[in-house]
Amino acid sequence: MIVGIPPLFDKLTGWAVCPGAVSIAQDEYNFEPTTSSPSGGTGHQEEWTCTFEDGTQKVVPNEEIAFKGLGASVAAMGILGGILTILGMIVAAIIGGRLVKPKTV
């Protein structure tokens, strides 16, 4: 799902590829069809140029953007899934504690 939301995917990828960068310039090129079908999608390649506070630059190739972006997306979903699971367990414990009363003899 995160990969299908380009602004969110690009933000996560930027944190993974260029941590601490002041700016990231994205250059997209090679827009081509991915299938022989006229209604098929198109693919492209990207190259990012990360500029850091001291003025140095790092050029990031397409492959690194793709792999690190997917990894950052999976990590983000894992963290969010873990948080939601823990919150669900807490809510279930609270509800269970209120519904189930110990037997009094």
C-alpha positions, 0 to 999 in steps of 0.5 A: 500500500505504501508503494502506491502512495508516491509522496509517502513512499518518496519520503520514506525512501529519502530517509533510508537513502539519504539520511540527513540530506537537506534537499533531494532532487529527483530525476525520472527518465526512460518512460517505456511500456512494461508490456506489449499491450497498448493498455499496459502500464509504463515503467521508468527509472529514477536517479536522486541527487542528495545534497547535504548541509556541508554542500556535498552531494550523493547520486543514488541510482535507480536500483538503490532507490527501489530496494531501500524504498521497499525495505523502508516501506516494509519496516514502516508497516512492520512497526505500525502493525506491531503498535496496532497489535499491542494497542489491540491487546491492551483494549482486549485486556481492558474489555476482558477485565471488565466483563469477566469477574472472579467467582466468589464463594 
